[in-house]
Amino acid sequence: MTPVFLGTIRESKLFLDKSEQFKQYLQTFPTGKRVEVTVEKLKHPRTNSQNRYYWGVVVHEIAKHTGYDPEQIHELLKQMFSPKWHYAGGTLDDDGEKRISIRIPTSTTRLDTLEFTEYTEKCRLWANEFLGLQIPLPGEVTV
């Protein structure tokens, strides 16, 4: 398994948390060996309490109000408010353009804590504006 090294970017420079371990790891490669380096923003996945609030309060209240199944409500909310990724595929049409173009919602399990908070808040505001539901904030209810 490839180790993961964490660090911080300051003024366009990378400062590794465990630079000595990183140097030791580099010594396991032969001299002149080409390598691939990836740097990504560290993401903190949504928390269990965020997930319990979303399903136990937001989705539950909307489902109860509308009569739809919670899973249907989740899919609806995901379609409306989850960040989208774009798929363009299939064969080319006569103009050389792709025939299929679909915007697909990101699974909410892939959202980090901030993204999931924003997503949940959009769901709450929509329920208030379009359904007249007053869904309590996370700190106002225990789930």
N, C-alpha and C positions, 0 to 999 in steps of 0.2 A: 504494500500500500504506500502511496506517495504521501510523505508528510506535508502538513500545512503549516506555514509560518505566518504569524500575525505581526502587524506593524502599524505604524502611523505615518501619514503623509504630512510633512511640514515644509512649506515653501518649495514644492515640487521635488522634495527629497524623501526617500523611504527610510524610516528608522524602524528596524526589526526589533521585536520584543526579546527574542532569543538569538542574537546575532552570532554568538559563538556556536550554537547548535546548527545554525544555517551554514556557517563556514565548514563545520565538520561534515555536514551532508554533502556540500559541494565537492569535498575531497573524495567522495565515493565514485565520482565520474572521472573517466579518463581525460587527460589533457587533450584539448582540441575537439572534444565532443560537443556537438550542437545541442542546445536545450531549448525548451519552450518555457517562458515565464508568463504567468497570468497574475494580474492584480485586479481584485474586485472589491467593491464596497462591502464591508462586513454587514450582513443582514441579521437582524434579530427576529426570528419567526414569531408570529402571533402567539400570545400566551394562552394557557388553558382557561384563565379567567375571562379573557377576551372572547374566546370561543364559546364558553358557557353563557356569557351575556348575550352574544349574538343569537345563538340558537334558543336559549331559554327565555329571552325577553323579546328581542326584536322580531325574530322569525315567528316565535310562538304567538305574540300579540297580533301580528299581521295575519297569520293563518287563522287564528280564532275569529278575528274581525271579518275576514273575507270568506271563510268556509273552505279555503283551499288547504291541501296537505302541506306541512312544513317544507318538505323537499321541493314541492312545486314553487313555493314562495322563495326558497333559497335560489332556485334556478332563475326565477324572475328577477330577483334583486341582483344576482350575478350578471345577468344580461344587461341590466340597466346601469350598474355602478362599478363593476369590477373593471380594472384596466384591461384594454383589449390588445391582442396581438393580431397581426394581419397575415392571412394565408392567401397567396396568389399562386395558383397552380393549374394543372390540367394542360390540355393541348392549346396551341395558339389558334386564334380565329383568323379570318381573312386579312385583318389589319395587322397581324403579328402580335396582338395583345393576348394575355392569358385569359382563358374563358371563365375561370373560377376566381372570384375575389370574395373572401369571407373575413369578417372581423369576429374573432373568437375571444370570449371573456377568459381572463386568467383565473385559474382555480384559486379560491380564497385561501387555501392552505399554503399557497406560495407567497402570500402577502406578509410583509414584515409588520412589526407592531405599529409603526406610524401609518403605513398604508392601510392596515386593517382598521385602525381607529378612524381614519378618513372615510373608508368604505362604510363602516357601521353608521357614522354620523350622516352620510348621504342617505342611507336607508331610513334612518329615524326622521330626517327632515322631509323626505318624500312621503312617509306614512302620515306625518302631521299635516302636510299641505294637501295631499290628494285623498287621504282616507279620514282625516280629522282625528287621527289617533295621537294621543299624548303618550309617547313611550318614554319611560323614565331613563335618565342618564345612568351610566354604569355605577356611580357612587351612590345613587339614590335607591338602589335595589340590591338584594342579596340573592345570588343564584347558586 
